[in-house]
Amino acid sequence: MLLPPKYRHHRHCQSTLWPLILKPRFSSSTVPHQCRLLPDCPSSDSDSDVLSFLRRAAPSRSAVFYWNTLIKRSVSLQNQRTALQLFDEMRRLEWVPDGYTYPYVFKACGDLSSLLTGASLHALALVSGYTNCNVFVDNAAVAMYGRCGSANQAQQLFDEMLERGVFDTISWNSIISVYVHIGEGRRALRMFEKMVSTGDISIRADAVSLVNVLPACASVKSWRRGMEIHAYAVRRGLLDDIFVGNAIVDMYAKCGLMDEAKNVFDRMEVKDVVSWNALVTGYSQTGNFDGALGLFESMREKGIELNVVTWSAVIAAYAQRGLGYEALDVFREMIVSGSQPNAVTLVSVLSGCAAYGALDQGKETHCCVVKQFLNLEGNDPGDEMMVINGLIDMYAKCKSTVKARAMFNSIESKDKSVVTWTVMIGGYAQHGEEASDALVLLSQMVSDEYKMMPNGFTISSALVACARIGALRVGREIHAYSLRNRYDDAIVFISNCLIDMYSKSGDVDAARAVFDSLAKKNAVSWTSIMTGYGLHGRGEEALEIFDGMRKARLKIDGVTFVVVLYACSHSGRVDEGINYFQNMKKDFGVAPEIEHYACMVDLLGRGGRLDEAVDLIKDMSMEPTPIIWVALLSACRVHGNVELGEHAVNRLLELNFENDGLYTLLSNIYASARRWKDVSRVRLLMKRAGIKKRPGCSWVQGKKGTATFYVGDKSHPMAKDIYNLLDDLIHRIKKMGYLPETAFALHDVDDEEKGDLLLEHSEKLALAYGILTTASGVPIRITKNLRVCGDCHTAFTYISRIIDHEVVLRDTSRFHHFKNGSCSCNGYW
């Protein structure tokens, strides 16, 4: 074990090695001058002289301690392989190791995680008579097995020690440390309970025991057990020990009990940088940004040396708040100070870059990683993979998925962990145009070639991808997979993603079934199902969920009210929405933010109350942002208000907000008013600004996967059948009263030609394909990358009366369910 020097003792040893070194047990006349000076001359030249003498001298039991000193010195200097080479040479020269030799070589094996060598040396110690009777050797062997990851062998040896009565407090500390080292916190706590309940007065938990077991409390979030150990430390007078105090602060911080951690910290008479770091890290990990920064500044004011842990905690705090540039500034300051970053630092910096989409800064950090971290001697391969995973995540979140995939592909299959797969899948899932690649990668991950078991985060990322592209069939398969493999630890997280996936893939009833099946629901669960009902225009159910959330005494925050107002807007509940908005501050203590005002402008605009929307904007307590004016412009498009639409566009241009959607909306408003010169002027402005209108694109799920269609698309193998069917459908619904809404054919041509243009809209082509390839009675699910065309909406309503399918259309705004001649939106779209 790596313990502070003051703790290296046990009751079976009446003396330690240093008295032996200082007082040799043989005559000085038998030992060379160099050997007598060895403890006082820790130089390589002195060691070489002594080693040279030992190679020539006849083996002597009394001189073995000089071999031990050389081996010990190599271990303390982190030259573990040299230590083992010295041991091999010692035995080759027929020197016999003693009870002090084995602990040092066991430690070398543990540091190298060399189980095979360690087990061989343990066997040698056993046949030499130094185990099962020498507690010093046995304790070192237990620790060695633990550091080599072989807890079973460590436990077996420990049990034999108990059976023979050859054990002490250090023996218990060693086995507890084994389980903490391998992440078995609960096993460590059980062993500690056995230790304190042995009834043996000589076996009492000491400071080392507490320093060992408190991290186990933290790892399993067992703060109650941690409090009991804290009380034990107080009763035994161990709290004055700085190592114990630091461990208690760290335990409370990792359990999220920052008030308790701060209380212990304040009562510590002696503090070191570890004490401060435990608290700074705790504030950072619990999201207390101000607490972390405040403590960081206090450390600077008091002149406390900042180490890599301190810097990493502050960088992580900034990154978690999405303050990527601030995180980078602190990182640069850290480098200037001369502190070398570790894996945690670099991952935090990369996370900050990813949060802010700072690709250039991410590339700079990548260069730093290559120069100062990767492939350095002594690096932990696990740490290197953690940083590489962070790089993949950064590139993917910065929309450089080609670079991220290149890094992913460069890693050998055997070195790819579940985290590596997950960050790449998650990167694809965040970008709608690449979400299908996430599902392909998941399929490869679980294939017979790789046989990698996804974790809860992998499943959730894949479900996000399904939600992005409306891949209901794949989403159902992933749902079934998660049920078969019982992701109990992540059940709430996965279930929330399932609710979101089903809602955004058109099956809000399945989303409600998942919600109802959840034994434990959190605020995200309630908000997700509420959002789902809002997307599908089912405002009444959304508000029922809101009432249920209130009765469950869950915190109602600003996000909740955005969802409530959205649901009211998309179901025509204008007065209810106004009431919620006016009372959110008084009843719930939530002050309206810019997002709530945008929802209200949208709500009033959809309801045709444009004057009230304008008055609301004028009365805002903050400056309107582009989201406000876009909401107003969209309402002007629906109601054909040219003058107000132009006003909204002018405000947007003043805010330097330009994209294809802005110009398209204005062009549509002019086209509806048949102001074709203005339409041409808008298109010319777009051309001069280098802005291209996104082409309308719709995709529909068929028997053989997903088919994609663009406006006027004739590239599909079934194009002839698709257009013939559309001609027939349009002919039939015209007899039922359908009149093409030629205002949506945004070209200055005659009405007959406009009708032909309307026929070629991507959503109509997708519908025809769906009818041709979908079994009778099965819903046809279509997704469009833009807002659905008004004429297509009307045509779908008529067509739903003559086909045996429910048509579920998802556009950028909401869902439309067409069935038996009506749409679920009731005109609020």
N, C-alpha and C positions, 0 to 999 in steps of 0.2 A: 504494500500500500504506500501511496505517497502521502505521508503525514508530516506535520510540523515537527521539528526536532524535539520539542518539549514533550511530545506524546509518544516517543519511541521507547516504550518500557513495558515490562510485564513481570508478574510476580514470581515466575520460575527462574529468572535470571538475577542473581545477586550482584552481577557486575556487567558492564557493557563492553563493547569492543575497544572503545578509546582508552580505558584504563589498561587494557591488555597491550595496546600499542605503546602506551607511554611507559609501562612497566613490563618488559619482556620477562617470560618465565624461564629464562635460561641464561647462562653466563655470557657476559658480553664478549668474552674471549673467543666464543664459538661463532660469533657473528661478525661479518665484515663491517668496516667503518661506515660504508654507504648505507647498509641496512639499519644501523643504529640511528642514522640521521633521517631515515625515510619519512617519518611523520612530519618533520619540520622542514622538509625540502620537497614540496610537491611540484617538482619540475620534471619535464620529459627526460632531461639528461640524467637526473637522479634515478628515475624509474628504469632507464636503460641500463644503468650501472648495476642496480639491484637485480634486474632480470638476468643480466649477463652472469652475475654471481650465482643466482639460483639454478641456472642451467648447468653450471659446473659443479655445484655442491651436491653432496650426497643427501638424499631425502631424509628429513628429520621432522618428527611430529612437532617439535618445539618451534620450528621455523616456518610452519605452514601459514602462520598469521601474516607473513610478508606477502605470500601469494594472495591471501585474502585482501590485504591492503591494496595491492595492485588491481585486483578485480573490482574491489569496491570503488576505487578511484575512477576506473573506466566507466562504471555504471553511473557514478555521480556526474561525470563529464558527458553523459549521453553517448558513450562509445560502447553500446551493448554488445556489438559483434566482437569487438576487441576483448571484452570481458569473457565471452564464451571461448574465444580463441586461446586466451590465457588459461582458462580452465582445462581445455583439451590438452594444451602443452604441459600443464602441471601433471595431468594423469599419464601422459605419454612418457614423462620423465620419472614415473613411478612415485610421485608424491601422493599422499593420501589426503583427500579433502576432509575437513572436519565440520563440526556443527555450525561454524560461522561461514563456511564457504558456500554452502547450498543456498541460504537465503539470498545472497548476492546474485548468484547465477539464476535463481528462480525469478528474481526481479528483472534481470536482463531478458529472460524468455518472455515474461509478461509484457514488458515494454515493446518487444518485437512481435507480440501476439503469435509466438512460435510454439503452438501446442505440442507438436510432435517432439521437438527438442525438450520442452519442459517436462513432458510425460516421461521421456527417456531418462532425464536427470532425476526425476522423482523415483523412478524404479531403481536407479543406482543408489540413491540415498536410502531407499528401503532395504536393499540387500546389504548396505554398509552399516545398517543399524542406527540410522539417524532419524527415522520417522517412527511414529507411534510411541515414541518415548521422549522426543525432543520437541517441546512445544514451539520453540523458536523456528525450527525447520518446518514443522507442520503448518504453522500460521503462514509462513512465506509461500508454501505450496498451495494452500487454499487461495491466497491472493493471486498467485500465478495462474491457476486454472480460471479464476474469474476474469482476469484481464485477457486471457486467451479465448474468452467466450464460452468456456465449458463449465457452465453452472452445475451440471449434473455430477461431474467428477469432483468439483469443489464441495458440493453438498455431501457426497459419499465419504470423502475424506473427513469432513467436519463431523459427520455422524460417527465415524470410527473413533475420532478423538473424544467425543462425548462418552462413547461406550467404554473407552479405556481410562477415562478420567484425566486425560492429558489435554487440558484446555485452560484458557484464562480469558480475561476480558478482551484481549486483542483477538483471540480466536473468534469470539462473537462479532467483534467489529469487522473482522475480515470477511465473514460470510455475509453479513449485512451489506458490506461494500460491494461484494460480488453481484448481488441482486440489483443494487442501485446502478452499478456499471452497465448491466445488460438491459436496463429499463423495466425490470420487474419490481415496481414500487410496492405493490401489495405484498409480494413475498418478503421483501425487505422489512416491511412493517410487522408481518407475522413473526419473523425471526427476532425482531426487537422485543416484541411482546413476550416471546418465550424467554429471552435473555433476562428481562426484568422480573419474570415470575419464577425463576429457577429456585429461589429460596436460599441460594448459596451466598453467604454474606461477603465472600471474596469476589463475587461476580457482580459488580455494580456498574451501571452505565456511566461512563466518564465523558469528558468533553469530546473525545474522538467519536464516541458512540453517537452523541447528538449531532455532531457535524456530518456523520455518515447518514443518519436516518432522516434528518429534516428534508434533504432533497427528495427522499421518497414520498414524504407527505406532499411536497409541492407537485411532484410528477402526477399524482393521482388526485390532486386538489382536495386532499383530506385535511382541511384546515382545523377541524375539531381535534383530530389526533395531534396536529401540530401545536394546538393550544395546550393540550395535555403535556406535551414534551416541553413546551415553554414553561409551564408551571413547575415541572420537575427540575428544570434548569434553575429556576428561582429558588426552589427549596434547597437544592444542593449547592447553591452559591456558585453555579457555573456561568451565570449570565455575564460576569465581569470578563470572562474570556472572550477576546475579540473575535475568535473564530466562531464561537457559539453565537455571539450576538449577530454577526454577519449572516450566519446560516438561518437564524430566526427571521431577520429582516427579509432575506431572500425568499423564505418559505411563505411568509404572509404576502409579499409582493406577487409571487407567482400564483397564489390562490386568489388574487384580486382584492385582498383586504389591505388597501393602501393606508387607511387610517391607523390600523394596528401596526403595520410596518413602520410608518412614520413615528408612532409613539415609542416603539422599541429603539429606533434610530436616535431619537432625541434624548433617550435616557442613557445611551452608551457614553461613558466617560471618555473612552479611547476609540477613535474611528480611524480607519485607513481608507485608501481609495476604493477597496472592495466594498466597504460599508456604503459609501456614496453611490457606487455603481449599481449596487443592488436596488437602491431606491430609484435612481434615475431610470434604470431598465424597467422596473415595475411600473412607473408612471407611463413610460413609453408603450409598454405592452398592454396596458389597460386603457389606452387612448387618452390619458390625461396629458395633453400636449403642453398646457401651461405649466403643470407641475414639473414635467421633465425639463422644460427650458429654464424654469426658475431655479431648479436645483443645479442645473448646468452652469448658470451664471454665478450662483453662490460658490460653486467649486472654483471658478476662475477668481472671484473676489478674494477667496481665502488662500489662494495660491496652491491649491491641491493639484498635484500632477495628474493630468488627464491621460488615460491610457486608451488602448484600442476599444475596450469595452464601453468606456464613457462616450467616445466619439460615435461608436456604432449605435448606441441607444438613442442619441440625439438625431442622428441621420435617419434612423428608423421612424422616430416620432414625426419628423417632417414628411417622410415618404408616405406614412399612413394617412396623413392629412391631405395628400395629393399635392403637397408643396415641393414639387420636384426640383425647381431651381434653387430653393433654399437648402434642400438636402445636398445638392451639388456644391453649393457655396461652403457648407460645413465640411464636406469631403475635401475640398481644395485646401481649406484651412488646416485640416488634419494632416494632409500630406506636407504642407509647408512646415508644420510643427515637428516633423520628423517621425511621427508615429506611423508605423506600417499597417496597412489595412489587412484584416483577415477575411475569411469567407463571409462572415455575417455582415461586415461592413460593406463589402462589394455587392452582396445580394440586396442590401437595403438601398444602396445608391442606384442599382439597376431598377429596383422597384419604384424609386422616385422618378426615374426617367420614363418608365412605362406609364406611371400614373399621369404624367404631364404630356406624354407623346413626344418627349424630347429626344428624337432620334440622333441628332448630331452629338448631344451630350452623352447619349448611350454609347455611341461609337468611340468617343473619347475614353469612356470608362472601360470599354472593351480593350482598347490599346493598353490601358493601365493594367488590366487583368493579365494580358499576355506578357507584359514586361516585368511585372512585379509579383505575379502569383502563380500562374500555371507552370507546371513542369519543374518547379523548384525542388531541390533535394530536401527530403523530410516532410514534404506536403502530405496530408492525409488525402488519399484518393477520393474519399467520400466528400471532403470539403471542395475538392476540385470539381466534382460532378455537380455539387450544389451551385457553384458559381456558373458553370456551363448551363445548367437548367435556368438560372436567372437570366443569362444572356438570351437564350431561346425565348423566354417569356417576354423580355424587353423588346426584342425585335418584332415578335408577333403583335404585341400590343401597340407598337409604333407603326403598325401596318406594313412592316417589311417582312412579310411572311416567307418570301422567297429566301431571304437570308436566314431566317429562323429555320426553315426546312433544310437548308444546306447544312447548317450546324447539326441539326437532328440526324440527318443522314450520315454525317461524318463520324458519328459515335458508333462503335461496334455494338452489335446486338446484345452481347453478353454484358455490356456496361450500361445499357439503357435500363433505368429503373422505372417504376410506375410513375414517379414524378416527372421523368423526362417525357414519357408518352402524354401525360396529363397536360403539361404546359403547352405542348404542341397542339393537342386537340383543343385545349382552351383558347389558344391563339386563333385558330381557324374559326372557332365557334363565335368569336366576337365580331367577325366581319361577315355580313349577310351573304356577300358574293362568294365567300369561300367556306361557308358553313358545311356544305356537302363534303368538302375535303376532310372535315373533322370526323364525319361519320365513316368515311372510307378508312381513315386511320384507325378508328376504334375497331372496325372489322378486322383489320390487319393485326391489331394488338392481341385480340382474343383468338386469332387463327391458330391452327396447329403448328405453323411455322414459328411463332413467337411465344404462344401460350403464356401471355402476361395477364395476370388477374387485375382488372381495374379496381381502383378504390372509390370511395364515395365521391371524391372531387372529380374523378374521371367521368363517372356516370352523370354527375350534375352538369359538367361541361358539354357532354354529348347531348343532354336534354336541352341545353341552351341552343345548341346548333339546330336541333329539330324545331325548336320554337321559332328560330330565325327564318327558316324556309318552309315552315308548316308541314314538316315530314311526319305526319300523324302515324303512318304505318310503322316507320322505324322507331318512333317514340314509344309505341305500344310494345314493340319487341324489347326495347331497353327496359321498359317498366317490368315486363315479365322476367327479364334477366335479373333485375335487382331483387325481385321477390324470391326467385330461386336461390339466390346467393346470400340473402338475408344481411343486408347492410344495416344492422341494428344501430351501430354507433353513429351513423349519418342519416338515420331514417327521416328526421325532420327536415334536414337540408335537402335530401333527395326528393322528399314529398313536396316541398315548396317548389322545386324545379319542375316536378311532374304537373303540379297545378298550373304553373305558368305555361308549360309545353302544351298541355291539352287545351287551355284557353286560347293560345295563339295559333293552335292548329285546327281550331274550329269546333272542338267538342267540349264546350264548357260544362256539360252535364257530367262528363267523365272527370273533369277537374273537381267538380263538387263532390263526387264520390270519393276521390282521394282525400279531399279536405275533411269529409265526414269520418273517414277511417282513421284519421290521426288521433292517437290517444292524447298526445301533448301538442298543442298548437302554440306558435309564437306569433308576434306581431306581423312577421312576414307572411305567415300562412293566411291570416285574415286579409291582409292587404292584397295578396296575390289573387285570391278568389274574388275579392271585390273588384279588382282591376279586370278580371276575366268577364264578369257580368257587365261591367261598363263597356268593354270592347264589343260585346255582342248586343248592346242596346237594351239590356235587361236591368233598367234602373231600379225597379222595385226590389228585385232580389239583392242588388248591390247595397241598397240602403238598409235592407233587413240584416245583411252581414255587418254593416256599420253599427247598427243597434246591438247586435250580438257581441261585437267587439267592445262596445261600451259596457255591457253587462258583465263581460269577462274581466273588466277592470284593467284592460290593457292600455298602455299609453297611447293617446291620440296625438299625433304630431303633424307637422306640415305635410309630409308625404301622404298621410292618410287623407287629408283634406283635398289634396290635388286629385286623388282617386275619386273621392266623393263628388267633387265638382265636375270631373270628367264624365262620371256616370250620369249625372243630372243633365249635362250638355247633350250627351248622345242618346238620351231617351226623352228629350223634350220637357224635362221637369224644371222649367225655368224658375218659377216662383220658389220651389223648394231649394234650388241651388242658391238663389239670392238670399234666402233665409239662413242657410248654412254659412254662407260667406259673411253675412252681417253679424253673426253670433259666434264665430269661431274664436274670436279673441275673448269675448265675455264668458262664454261657457267652457272653453277648453284651454284658454291661456295661450293660444297659437296666433301670433300676429301674421297678417297676410303678407306674403312675399310676392316677388315678381311672377312666379309660376301660378299663384292663385289668381292674380289679376288677369293673366293670360287666359286661364280657364274661364273666368267670368266674361271676358270679351268674347270668347268663343261661344259661351252659353247664350249670351244676349244676341250675338250675331246669328247663330243658327235659328234662334227664335224670331228673327226678323226685327229685333228691337235695336236697330243700329244707332239711333240717336242716344239711347241709354248707354250703349257701349262707348260712344264718343265721350259722353259726360263722365263716365267712370274713368276713362283715360285722363281726362282733364283734372279730375279730383285725386289722382294717385299721389301718395306721399313720397314717391320716388320717381326718378326719370324713367319713362318708358324705354324698354329695350327692344331689339328687333322682334323678339317673340310676341310682343304685344301687337305690333303693327302687322305681322304676318297673320295673326289670328283675325284682325280686322279686315285685312285684304281678302282672306278666304271667305269671310262673310259677304263682302262686296261681290265676290265672284258668284256666290249662290243667289244673291238677290239682285244682281245686275246694277249695282250702284256705281256708276262710272266715276262720278266726281269724288266720292269718298275713297274709292279705290286708288285714284291718282294721288290723293292726299297721303294715303298710307305708303304708297310707293316712294313719294318724295321724302317722307320721314325716314324710310329705310335707306335710301341713297345717302341722306345726310349722315347716317350712322355707318356709312361704308359697308353696308350689307348688300352684297350682290351674289346671286346664284341663279341657276336656270329656273328654279321654281318661282322666284319673284317675277321674272319677265314672262314666264308662261302664264301665271295667274293674270297679269295685266293684259297680256295678249288675248286671253280667253274672255276677259271682261269686254274688251273692244270688239272681239269677234261676235259676242252675243248681241252687242248693240249695233252690229253691222257697220262698224267704223273701220273699214278695211285699210284705209290709208294709215291709221294709227297702228293697226296690226303690222303693216309693212315697216313702219318706223321702229316699232319695238324689235322686230327681227333684225333690222339693220343695226340697232344699238347692241344687240347680242353679238352680232358678227364682229363689230368693231371692238367689243370688249373681250372677244375670244371665248365667249360662253356658248357652249353647245347644249341644246335641249336633250335631256335623256330620252331615248326612244322608249315608247310604251312596251312593256314586256309582261307576259303572263305565263304562269306555269301551272300545270294540272297533273294530279296523280292518276296514273293509269295502271293497267295490269302489269306492264313491263317497266315500271319505274315512272319517273317524272318527265313530262314532255314540255318543252318551252316554245313559246310563240312570240313573235314581234309583229308590229303593225304591218299588214300586207304580206305576211310571211307565206311563201309558197314552197318552202324548202322541205317540208315534212313529206315523208313517203306517202302519207294518206291525204295530201293536200287536196286532190281532186274530190275525194269523198267528203272532206270537211267543207269545202265551198259549196258542193251540191246540197249537202244537208242544210247549210246556212240559208241558201236560196229558198229551199222548201220551207224552213221554219219562218223566215221573214214573210214569205207569201201567205202562210197560214195565219200568222198573228196580225197581219194587215187586215185580214177579213174580220178579225176580232176587235178591230178599232185602233190598232197600233199605228201611229204616224211617226216616221223618223224625225227626230229632233235635230234638224239640220244645223242648228246654231252650234252644235258640238263638232261639226265638220269645219275646222278652222281654216277654210280656204275660200277665196272669192270666186266660186264657181257656181253653176246652176244647181238647183235642188236635186235633180236626178243624179248628177255626178256626186253630189254630197252624200246621197244615199248609198252609192257604191263605196265611197270612202269609209262611211260608218260601218259597212259590212266587214271591212278588213281590220277592225280594231282587235287588238290581241286577245282581249277577254272573250270576245265572241268566238274567235278561232279555238280558244282553249275549251269553251263550252261545247262546241260541236265535236271536238276530239273526245271530250269526256263522255258525251252521249253515245258515240260510236264504240267506245272501249269499256264502258262501265256496265255491269250487270244491272238489270232492272231492279229498282228499289234501293239501290246503294247510292249514298250521297256523292255528288260530284264536288270536289274541293279545288278551288282555283285561288291563286294568289297573284296579285298585280303589284308591280313596283311603283305605280303612281296611283293617284286618286281615280276611282272608277268613273268612266265617262257617263254623263247623264243619260245619253241615248241608250247606252248599253244597259244601264240600270233599269230603264223603262222596258227595253226589249226582254231582259231576263225575267222581269215580273210577268210579262205576258207568256213567255215560253214556259215558265214553271207551271202554267195551267194545262199544258198539253204533253208534258213529259213525266215519266214515272220516277223522278229523282228530286231530292232536295238539292238545291245548288247553294253551296257555301262559298261566298266570295270574300276574300280578305284583301283590302287595299291598305294604303299607308295610314288611313285614319281609323278604320274600324272593320267589323265583320258585317256582312249582309247575308241573311238566310232567306232565300227565295223558295216559296212553297205555296202551291195552290193559288197563284195569282197575287201574292202579297209579299212584302219584304219586312224583315224584322226591324228595320231602321225607322219605319213609319214616317219617312221623309226627312228625318233629322240626320243628314249626312253631309 
